[in-house]
């Protein structure tokens, strides 16, 4: 009977073990995502810097075209510089695209693992609720048993007080003291 009452108490150990096995995987995924986001931020900063340089170059080109014909030479020089910058920008965009593809794959894997974790924790939550109910019932039963024992103590004292040999250290008095938890008088 005691094994039956204690069975619900063993369930949280299994739940803690299962969560302990999943926690390192979740932490590793979180670290991978953090690294991926850090790389993405670096790439984005790089692109923003180059875009600002391109904006400056475009402004110079506009100014040069509105000026006198000798500005044409400066315009050609600026356009040549833009070609190299565009090549670097194209290369950075290609790298960023690869990083985004990798990040999407990681996020998809994380989503699948989170679904697995959710599926694993759902039964645990139900078991925890059952454990709470069983613990509550057990607590009520213990209180009821304590009240019964206290009633029995009173009854034993009441019944034995009038029996011969109940006073002093006779056998009836010793039984009464043992049941009621009192020491011999």
Secondary structure, DSSP 8 states (H G I E B T S, - for coil): -HHHHHHHHHHHHHHHHHHHHHHHHHHHHHHHHHHHHHHHHHHHHHHHHHHHHHHHHHHHHHHHHHS-TTHHHHHHHHHHHHHHHHHHHHHHHHHHHHHHHHHHHHHHHHHHHHHHHHHHHHHHHHHHHHHHHHHHHHHHHHHHHHHHHHHHHHHHHHHHTTSTT-STTSHHHHHHHHHHT----
